[in-house]
Amino acid sequence: MPKMKTHSGAKKRFKVTANGKVRGRRAFSTHILQKKSPKRKRRQARPSWISPHDEPQVKTLLGVKRRQRG
């Protein structure tokens, strides 16, 4: 079976940390910013953690293997 290719869109959008958690951009932070408060825009600028529910799917797209315990 051939090797699985890394998903081009996912590799541009997500980063896996050394501990195995996934970081990504927040939604609602690119346009229609006039009505949003400065505090909210500052929070949106920082990367966020991807939910544990979505992590396995993102890691599969990125080709990250699961750690073996033991």
C-alpha positions in Angstrom: 0.0 0.0 0.0 1.4 3.5 -0.9 2.3 6.0 1.7 -0.4 8.4 2.7 0.2 12.0 1.5 0.0 15.0 3.9 -3.1 17.1 3.3 -1.9 20.3 1.7 -4.7 22.5 3.3 -4.2 21.0 6.7 -0.5 21.5 6.8 -1.0 25.3 6.1 -3.6 25.6 8.8 -2.6 23.5 11.8 0.6 22.9 13.8 1.2 19.9 16.2 3.1 20.8 19.4 5.8 18.7 21.0 3.2 17.4 23.4 1.0 16.3 20.6 -1.7 18.9 20.9 -2.9 20.7 17.8 -3.0 24.5 17.3 -4.9 26.4 14.7 -6.5 29.8 13.8 -9.7 31.1 15.3 -12.8 31.6 13.2 -14.5 35.1 12.7 -11.3 37.1 12.8 -10.6 38.2 9.2 -13.4 40.7 8.1 -16.4 42.5 9.5 -14.2 43.6 12.4 -15.7 47.1 12.9 -18.4 45.9 15.3 -16.1 43.7 17.3 -14.4 45.0 20.4 -10.6 45.5 20.5 -10.4 42.9 23.3 -12.2 40.4 21.2 -10.0 41.1 18.2 -6.9 40.7 20.3 -8.1 37.3 21.6 -9.0 36.2 18.0 -5.4 37.0 16.8 -3.9 34.4 19.1 -3.9 30.7 17.9 -6.3 28.4 19.6 -6.2 24.7 20.7 -8.2 22.4 18.5 -10.8 20.5 20.5 -9.9 16.9 21.6 -12.8 15.6 19.5 -11.3 17.0 16.3 -7.6 16.2 17.0 -7.5 12.6 15.6 -9.0 13.8 12.3 -6.5 16.6 11.9 -3.6 14.4 12.9 -4.6 11.9 10.3 -4.6 14.6 7.7 -1.1 15.7 8.8 0.3 12.2 8.9 1.1 12.3 12.6 1.5 8.9 14.2 0.1 8.1 17.6 2.6 7.6 20.4 3.2 4.1 21.7 3.1 3.8 25.5 5.4 1.6 27.4 
